[in-house]
Amino acid sequence: MTSDVGNEGALNLTRTLAEQAAGRTYAALTDDQRALVRQCVLDYIAVTLAGARDNAPSAILAELAEMGGAPDATIFGRGLKLPALSAALVNGTASHALDFDDVNMTMPGHVTVAVLPGILALGEARSASGKAVMEAFVAGYELSCQVGAAVAPGHYRQTGFHATGTIGALGAAASAGRLMCLPADAMATAIGIAVTEAAGLKSLFGTDCKPFHAGKAAQNGLLAARLAARGMTSRSDAIECHQGFADTHSPTFDAAQAFAPPAAGPLHLHDNLFKYHAACYLTHAAIDACRALKRAHNLVPDRVGRVVLRLDESLDRICNVASPKSGLEAKFSLRQTAAMALAGVDTSGLVSYSAETANDPRLVALRQKVEIEFVSGWSQTRTAVEIETTDGAQFQAEHDAGIAATDIAGQGQRLVEKFTALVEPLYGTTRCSEIIALVNRLDELTDVGTLAAACRAETAVLSRAA
């Protein structure tokens, strides 16, 4: 999106974004953009199936299954179907349970897990085509990043809102609205309804409430679009109005930023960042820098005397759990993840994030050697690492995890490897290959229910995955 919308677009932000979302089409997407959408879908399915039996989605599913309702949409990794709104909540929570899903730093947060669960559930219930789901996904993805840019950095850094839950709900409403072919007026209403539903606090990171934010965003957005279609009213300027979303959620609101050009391409989708470490994304730069130094200098834990991580001060309130006791806390600990990288622990492995690993005396001793120096004005994805060995040698490395891949085909291969590593042990080679093949031809599917059915687990599969 370019900045030629002008002052009128900035002043009428909600309406302008609604018009843009309502006008998104599959035909307008380039081959690379279509490939990126398929990659987002594949990665989403991988982390959702892998996280389906985690504590948060399991608790939510137990409650919603007890309530019952029309069997409209698949609960991924389970053997049942529930109403679309229920499926959006459960699947959205499962997809973020492992904190292994993709991110976009413009929002900043996890766009896919907020936007995709609702339209996959709605698409299954309505027998929508793969192309329709793809264009709906882009509508919500772009709106999420545009709103994120307008309320940054205050929304996330200063006020403490978790953008995945708050802004994600607006994006989910736009996606569902596009799949339902809502006109611009109704789309603006749907966004307005989502605005008053939006919630999610960073202070809950490290608990089951963090993935719950993604699930609620997906459910809230889907509900908003459906209510708008039924004639429920809201404001058509709910983002920018007095005491609206921006006024109450950000001290740094700048509507014009919603129309600033994305960093890597014509769509914010080009800035999507996939995870290859199963921890908070803001720990990834430190992990990669530590791994690079370990490889380059044959470092072993006993040789490490002192480690200094230098990074932006905002990370202190996001991923600086000093002494993690659980696997979930370890995902938000710069010291722990740096120690894991230096010790050669597989930071992409789900089993690496456990209470046993967090309390491993070898790793505890190593993370106690890690010091953190906060600086101001750095990108949140940039980290500099200095290591001093016990024999006095000093090594430095720096990494920025916020640069999106330009080799889209190569990225796709890495995601297939990640998908296989997560899904094959649970559901076998045949099912794994079937899902990959379906996503690869998502554009050709006349009914996305075919893909959803492949993500449903039979009783036998569930017993092996338990």
Secondary structure, 3 states (H helix, E strand, C coil): CCCCCHHHHHHCHHHHHHHHHHCCCCCCCCHHHHHHHHHHHHHHHHHHHHHCCCHHHHHHHHHHHHHCCCCCEECCCCCCEECHHHHHHHHHHHHHCCCCCCEECCCCECHHHHHHHHHHHHHHHHCCCHHHHHHHHHHHHHHHHHHHHHHCCHHHHHCCECHHHHHHHHHHHHHHHHHCCCCHHHHHHHHHHHHHHCCCEHHHCCCCHHHHHHHHHHHHHHHHHHHHHCCCCCCCCCCCCCCCHHHHHCCCCCHHHHHCCCCCCCCHHHHCECCCCCCCHHHHHHHHHHHHHHHHHCCCHHHEEEEEEEEEHHHHHCCECCCCCCHHHHCCEHHHHHHHHHHCCCCCCHHHCCHHHHCCHHHHHHHCCEEEEEECCCCCCEEEEEEEECCCCEEEEEEECCCCCCCHHHHHHHHHHHHHHHHHHHHHHHHHHHHHHHHHCHHHCCCCHHHHHHCCCCHHHHHHHC
